[in-house]
Amino acid sequence: DHPDDLDAKAFLALELWKRRSDGIKIYSYLAIDALLNEVHAANPLHPCHHYRIHLWDSQRPAKALVSAATCGQTSPGIAHMWHMPGHIFSKLKRYEDAVWQQEASARVDHAHMMRDRVLPDQIHNYAHNNEWLIRNLIYVGRASDALDLAKNMIELPRHPKYNHLGRGGCSSSYGRSRLFQVLEAFEQWELTIQLCNTPYLEPTDIPREQTKRLRALGRAHLKLANKEAGLEVIAELDVLFNEQTAKRDAEIAKANEELKEEDEAKRKTAVAKIKEDKTRQYASAITGFERARDELNGWLALLDGDAKAAIEKLKKGQVSGPAIAHVYQAAGEPDKATAEINKYMPRHSKEVLPLVHSIRLLAAQGKAEEARKKFDELRVLSAPIDLAAPVFHPLVAMAKEWGLEADWRVEPTLADDIGERPELDNLGPFRWQPTPAADWALEGADGKKVCRKDYEGKPV
C-alpha cells in the first residue's frame, strides 16, 4: 500500500533475514537484496547498508562490498556502523581495510564515551571490536600497534560489574588474552618475561588465567634457553594442577558425606551424579593445566636435544602448526615440516606470519628459489609490517642476499572500492581518556575553603 516507504522496505528486508532463527527459511537472498536495492536507489545513504552486510556476511561477502564502503558514512556518530564493514573485509581477507573500519569504530566509541561520561565496558560491543582489531593487526604484521592496543585494553577502568578478569568478553579479559597472542605470534620472548612482572600480566588467583600466564612465561624462558627458570614455571603449574584436583576431590567427598539417601541404589546414583558434575566443573581448568604442561615439557625436550619427544608433547599441548613445523625441521624431518606448514597455510591466506614461517623453513631446507617466490608474495602484503618484531629478523639476511634494501617493504596502495573515507581524527580520539572532573571551590563548616585542586592526583 505504501511503495514509497523506504523504511518499511528496509525493515521488511531485516525481518526476512532475522526470522531464520524462527525456522523461516530464506529461499532467495537476492530477493531480499533487491528490496535493499530499491531503498538505496532512492537514498544511497540509507543506513540499511547495515542489513545488507548481515544478509551476505555468511553467504557471499563480496555482494556487500558497496555497503561495506558506505555503512559508516550513513550514520557516522554510531560506532557499530563503522564496525560492521569489518565483517565483510575480514571475510574477504582484506585485513588492512578491516583494521581501518575497526579503528574508526573505536574512535567513534571514544568520542561518545568521553562526551557522555560512559565507561568503555558499558558499551557491549566495544571490547569485541578492539580484540578483533588486534587480531587483524596481527594478520597484517603491525606488531607494535597490536601490542599497544592489547595493553590499552588492560589499562581501561575495571568496573566491578562490566570489566573484571573473571568476566569473559570484557576489555581486561580480552586484552590479556590478545596480549599473550601478540607476544607469541611475534616471538617477543624477552618482553613476555618483562610484562609478566608488571600489572599487564600479573599473577591472578583465577586458575584459567594463571595457567595462561605460566604457559606464556615458561615458553618465553625455554625459548631463550633459560632452562632453570623454565623448570621453576613447570613446578608452579604442577602445584596449581594439584591444588585444583585436590579441591575437586574434596568437594566430591564433602558432597558425598552430606548425602542423606537411605536407599543404597539411590545413594549410588546420587554419588555418581555428584562426581560427574564436579568433574565437568573442573574439566576445563584441568585440561588447560595439562596442555600447558605438555607444551612446556615439549620446549624443554627440544632444549635437551630430543626433537622427536618435543613434537609428541607439543602436539598434546595443541601448539600451532608453524611452531610444530619448525620443530620437525629441527628434528631433521623436512618433509614433515613442509607438510605441516602446507596444511596450515590455506586456512591463513593473506596473513603475513604464515608466509614468514614458510620462507624461514624453505631457507633452512636450502630451497632458495622457492623461498624467494614466497618472499615476493610476502612483499605484496608488506606495507604495514613492523620489521622491529623478532619474528621478522631472520628475513633481514635473506633480503640482503637477494640484493634488496634493509627496508624491503613496498609502498601501500589503497583499493578503489573503499568509498569516501573521512579523516580518522575527525571521528574521535585514538584512545579513550577519562573525562576531567570540573574545578570547584566551596566553603567548609569551619569557614575554610576546600578546592578540587587540593586533591589533585589523589582519590576523592
C-alpha positions in Angstrom: 0.0 0.0 0.0 3.0 2.3 0.6 5.6 1.6 -2.1 7.5 4.8 -1.4 8.0 4.0 2.3 11.7 3.3 2.3 11.9 2.4 6.0 9.1 -0.2 5.6 11.1 -1.9 2.8 14.3 -1.8 4.9 12.6 -3.3 8.0 11.0 -6.0 5.8 14.4 -6.9 4.5 15.8 -7.0 8.1 12.9 -9.2 9.3 13.2 -11.6 6.4 16.8 -12.1 7.4 16.2 -12.3 11.2 13.4 -14.8 11.0 15.8 -17.6 10.1 16.2 -18.1 13.9 12.4 -18.8 14.0 12.8 -21.5 11.3 11.6 -19.4 8.4 13.9 -20.4 5.5 15.3 -17.8 3.1 14.6 -19.1 -0.4 16.3 -16.2 -2.1 18.9 -13.9 -0.7 18.9 -12.0 -3.9 15.2 -11.2 -3.5 15.9 -9.6 -0.1 18.9 -7.8 -1.6 16.6 -6.4 -4.3 14.4 -4.8 -1.6 17.5 -3.1 -0.3 18.5 -2.0 -3.8 15.1 -0.2 -4.1 15.8 1.7 -0.9 19.3 2.7 -2.0 18.2 3.7 -5.4 16.1 6.4 -3.7 18.5 7.1 -0.9 22.1 5.9 -1.4 23.0 6.7 2.2 20.1 4.9 3.9 21.5 3.1 6.9 20.1 -0.3 5.8 23.6 -0.9 4.3 23.9 -2.4 7.8 21.3 -5.0 7.0 22.9 -5.9 3.7 26.2 -6.7 5.5 24.3 -9.1 7.8 22.5 -10.6 4.9 25.6 -11.5 2.9 28.2 -11.9 5.7 28.0 -15.7 5.9 26.9 -16.3 2.3 28.7 -14.2 -0.3 30.5 -11.4 1.4 31.6 -9.8 -1.9 27.9 -9.0 -2.5 28.1 -6.5 0.4 31.2 -4.6 -0.7 29.4 -1.4 -1.7 27.6 -1.4 1.7 30.8 -2.1 3.5 32.3 1.0 1.8 29.2 3.1 2.7 27.8 1.9 6.0 29.7 4.1 8.4 29.2 7.2 6.4 25.4 6.8 6.7 25.5 7.2 10.5 28.9 8.5 11.4 28.2 9.0 15.0 27.3 5.3 15.6 30.4 3.2 16.2 28.7 -0.1 15.2 28.1 1.2 11.7 31.9 1.6 11.2 32.5 -1.8 12.8 30.1 -3.8 10.6 32.1 -3.4 7.4 35.0 -5.1 9.2 33.0 -8.3 8.9 33.0 -8.1 5.1 36.6 -7.1 4.8 37.7 -9.8 7.2 35.8 -12.5 5.4 37.4 -11.4 2.2 40.8 -11.4 3.9 41.2 -7.7 3.3 42.6 -7.3 6.7 44.1 -3.8 6.3 40.7 -2.5 5.3 39.1 -4.3 8.3 41.7 -2.6 10.5 40.6 0.8 9.2 37.0 0.1 9.9 37.6 -1.2 13.4 39.8 1.8 14.3 37.1 4.1 13.0 34.6 2.3 15.3 36.8 2.6 18.3 37.3 6.3 17.7 33.6 7.0 17.5 33.1 5.0 20.7 35.8 7.1 22.4 34.2 10.3 21.4 30.8 9.1 22.6 32.1 7.8 25.9 34.2 10.9 26.7 31.3 13.2 25.8 28.6 11.4 27.7 30.7 10.1 30.6 30.3 6.4 29.7 32.9 3.9 30.8 34.3 1.7 28.0 32.8 -1.6 29.0 29.4 -0.2 29.5 29.2 -0.4 25.6 28.9 -4.1 25.0 30.5 -4.2 21.5 33.5 -2.0 22.4 35.7 -4.8 23.7 34.8 -7.2 20.9 35.6 -4.5 18.3 39.0 -3.9 19.8 40.0 -7.5 20.3 39.1 -8.2 16.7 41.1 -5.2 15.7 44.1 -6.7 17.5 43.7 -10.0 15.6 43.6 -8.2 12.3 46.7 -6.1 13.3 48.5 -9.5 13.9 47.4 -10.7 10.4 49.0 -7.6 8.7 52.1 -7.7 10.8 51.6 -4.5 12.9 53.3 -5.9 16.0 53.8 -2.7 18.0 50.2 -1.4 17.3 48.7 -4.8 18.3 50.8 -4.7 21.5 49.9 -1.2 22.4 46.1 -1.8 21.9 46.2 -5.0 23.9 47.9 -3.2 26.8 45.5 -0.3 26.4 42.5 -2.7 26.9 44.1 -3.9 30.1 44.6 -0.3 31.3 40.9 0.6 31.0 38.9 1.1 34.2 37.9 -2.1 36.0 34.3 -1.5 36.6 33.2 -4.2 39.1 30.2 -5.1 37.1 31.3 -4.7 33.5 35.0 -5.2 33.4 37.0 -7.6 35.5 39.3 -10.5 34.8 36.7 -13.1 35.8 34.2 -11.9 33.3 34.6 -13.1 29.7 34.1 -10.7 26.8 35.3 -7.5 28.5 38.3 -5.3 28.0 40.5 -6.8 30.7 40.0 -10.4 29.8 40.1 -9.8 26.1 43.2 -7.5 26.4 45.1 -10.1 28.4 44.3 -12.9 26.0 45.2 -10.8 23.0 48.4 -9.7 24.7 49.5 -13.3 25.1 48.6 -13.9 21.5 50.6 -10.9 20.2 53.7 -11.8 22.2 53.7 -15.4 21.0 52.9 -14.5 17.4 55.8 -12.1 17.0 58.2 -14.2 19.2 58.7 -11.5 21.8 60.1 -13.7 24.5 62.1 -11.2 26.5 59.2 -8.8 26.5 56.9 -11.6 27.7 59.1 -12.1 30.8 59.2 -8.4 31.4 55.4 -8.0 31.2 54.8 -11.0 33.5 56.4 -8.8 36.2 54.0 -5.9 35.6 50.3 -5.3 36.2 49.7 -6.1 32.5 50.3 -9.9 33.0 50.3 -10.0 36.8 49.6 -13.3 38.7 46.0 -14.0 39.5 44.0 -16.4 41.6 41.8 -17.3 38.7 43.1 -20.7 37.7 42.3 -20.4 34.0 44.1 -17.0 33.7 47.1 -18.1 35.9 47.6 -21.1 33.6 47.8 -18.9 30.6 50.3 -16.7 32.3 52.5 -19.5 33.4 52.3 -21.1 30.0 53.5 -17.9 28.3 56.2 -17.3 30.9 57.5 -20.8 30.7 57.5 -20.8 26.9 59.5 -17.5 26.9 62.1 -18.8 29.3 62.6 -22.0 27.4 62.7 -20.3 24.0 65.5 -18.2 25.4 67.3 -21.4 26.8 66.6 -20.4 30.4 66.2 -24.0 31.4 66.2 -23.5 35.2 63.6 -20.7 35.0 61.5 -22.9 32.7 61.6 -25.8 35.2 60.5 -23.4 38.0 57.5 -22.4 36.0 56.6 -26.1 35.2 56.8 -26.7 39.0 54.4 -23.8 39.6 52.0 -25.3 37.1 52.2 -28.7 38.9 51.3 -27.0 42.2 48.3 -25.3 40.5 47.2 -28.6 39.0 47.5 -30.5 42.3 45.6 -27.7 44.1 42.7 -27.9 41.6 42.4 -31.7 41.6 42.6 -31.7 45.4 39.8 -29.0 45.5 37.7 -31.0 43.1 38.1 -34.3 45.1 37.5 -32.5 48.4 34.2 -31.1 47.1 33.1 -34.5 45.8 34.0 -36.1 49.2 32.1 -33.3 51.1 29.0 -33.7 48.9 29.1 -37.5 49.5 29.2 -37.0 53.2 26.2 -34.7 53.2 24.1 -37.2 51.3 21.1 -38.4 53.4 19.8 -41.1 51.0 18.9 -44.2 52.9 18.2 -46.3 49.8 21.6 -47.7 48.7 20.7 -47.7 44.9 19.6 -44.1 45.1 22.7 -43.2 47.0 25.0 -44.8 44.4 23.1 -42.8 41.6 23.5 -39.6 43.6 27.2 -40.2 44.3 27.8 -40.8 40.6 25.9 -37.6 39.7 28.0 -35.5 42.1 31.2 -37.0 40.7 30.1 -36.3 37.2 29.1 -32.7 37.9 32.3 -31.8 39.8 34.5 -33.5 37.1 32.7 -31.4 34.5 33.0 -28.2 36.6 36.8 -28.6 36.9 37.4 -30.2 33.5 38.2 -27.1 31.5 40.7 -25.8 34.1 42.5 -29.2 34.5 42.6 -29.7 30.7 44.2 -26.2 30.5 46.9 -27.2 33.0 47.6 -30.5 31.2 48.0 -28.8 27.8 50.2 -26.0 29.3 52.4 -28.6 31.0 52.7 -30.7 27.8 53.7 -27.6 25.8 56.4 -26.6 28.3 57.7 -30.1 28.5 57.9 -30.1 24.7 60.1 -27.0 24.6 62.2 -28.5 27.4 62.7 -31.7 25.4 63.7 -29.6 22.4 66.2 -27.7 24.6 67.6 -31.0 25.7 68.1 -32.0 22.0 65.2 -34.5 21.8 63.1 -33.0 19.0 61.0 -36.2 18.4 59.9 -36.2 22.1 59.3 -32.5 21.8 56.9 -33.0 18.8 54.9 -35.5 20.8 54.5 -33.2 23.8 53.8 -30.1 21.7 51.0 -31.8 19.8 49.4 -32.9 23.1 49.7 -29.2 24.1 47.9 -28.2 20.9 50.7 -26.0 19.7 50.1 -24.2 16.4 51.1 -25.6 13.0 54.1 -23.2 12.3 55.7 -24.0 15.6 55.4 -27.7 15.1 56.8 -27.3 11.5 59.9 -25.6 12.9 60.4 -28.5 15.4 60.1 -31.1 12.6 62.8 -29.2 10.8 65.0 -29.2 13.9 64.3 -33.0 14.1 65.8 -33.5 10.6 62.4 -34.2 9.1 62.0 -31.5 6.4 59.2 -33.4 4.6 57.0 -33.4 7.7 57.9 -29.8 8.3 56.7 -28.9 4.8 53.6 -30.9 5.2 52.8 -29.2 8.5 53.2 -25.7 7.2 51.3 -26.5 3.9 48.4 -27.9 5.9 48.3 -24.6 7.9 48.7 -22.1 5.0 45.3 -22.5 3.2 43.3 -21.6 6.3 45.5 -18.4 6.8 45.9 -17.0 3.3 46.6 -13.2 3.0 48.1 -13.3 6.6 51.7 -12.1 6.9 53.1 -14.5 9.6 52.3 -17.9 7.9 54.3 -16.7 4.9 57.2 -15.6 7.1 57.3 -19.1 8.7 57.1 -20.7 5.2 60.0 -18.6 4.0 62.1 -19.4 7.0 61.5 -23.2 6.6 62.3 -23.1 2.9 65.5 -21.2 3.6 66.5 -23.7 6.3 65.9 -26.5 3.8 68.2 -24.8 1.2 65.3 -24.1 -1.2 66.4 -20.6 -2.0 64.4 -20.2 -5.2 61.1 -21.3 -3.5 61.9 -19.1 -0.5 62.3 -16.1 -2.8 59.0 -16.8 -4.5 57.2 -16.8 -1.1 59.2 -13.7 -0.2 57.7 -11.9 -3.3 54.2 -13.0 -2.1 55.0 -11.5 1.3 56.2 -8.2 -0.2 52.8 -7.7 -1.7 51.4 -7.6 1.8 54.4 -6.0 3.4 53.5 -2.3 3.7 52.2 -2.4 7.3 54.7 -4.8 8.6 56.6 -3.8 11.8 60.2 -5.0 10.9 61.4 -4.4 14.5 59.4 -7.5 15.7 61.7 -10.5 16.3 59.7 -12.9 14.1 60.9 -10.8 11.0 64.6 -10.7 12.0 65.6 -13.9 10.1 64.4 -12.3 6.9 67.0 -9.5 7.1 69.9 -11.6 5.9 67.8 -13.2 3.1 66.7 -9.8 1.8 70.4 -8.7 1.7 71.4 -11.8 -0.2 68.7 -11.1 -2.8 70.0 -7.5 -3.2 67.1 -5.8 -1.5 67.2 -2.8 0.8 67.2 -3.2 4.5 63.6 -2.0 4.5 62.2 -4.3 1.8 58.6 -3.4 2.3 56.6 -1.9 -0.6 54.5 1.2 -0.6 50.9 0.8 0.4 48.2 1.1 -2.2 44.5 1.8 -1.4 41.8 -0.2 -3.1 39.4 1.6 -5.4 36.2 0.2 -3.8 36.5 1.6 -0.2 34.3 4.6 -0.7 34.8 8.1 0.7 36.6 7.7 3.9 36.8 10.6 6.4 39.9 11.5 8.3 40.1 9.2 11.3 40.9 12.1 13.7 37.6 13.7 12.8 35.7 10.7 14.1 37.2 10.7 17.6 40.4 10.3 19.5 42.7 7.3 19.1 42.5 6.3 22.8 39.9 6.7 25.5 40.7 9.1 28.3 38.7 9.7 31.5 36.7 12.9 31.5 38.4 15.5 33.7 36.5 16.5 36.8 35.2 20.1 36.8 37.0 22.5 39.1 35.2 23.6 42.2 35.8 25.6 45.4 33.5 25.5 48.4 33.5 26.8 51.9 33.5 24.2 54.7 31.7 24.4 58.0 34.8 25.8 59.6 34.8 28.7 57.1 37.9 27.4 55.3 37.8 27.0 51.5 38.1 23.4 50.0 39.1 23.1 46.4 39.3 20.1 44.0 42.9 21.1 43.2 43.8 20.3 46.8 43.1 16.6 45.9 44.9 16.5 42.6 46.3 13.0 42.0 44.5 11.6 45.0 41.3 9.6 45.3 38.5 11.8 46.4 
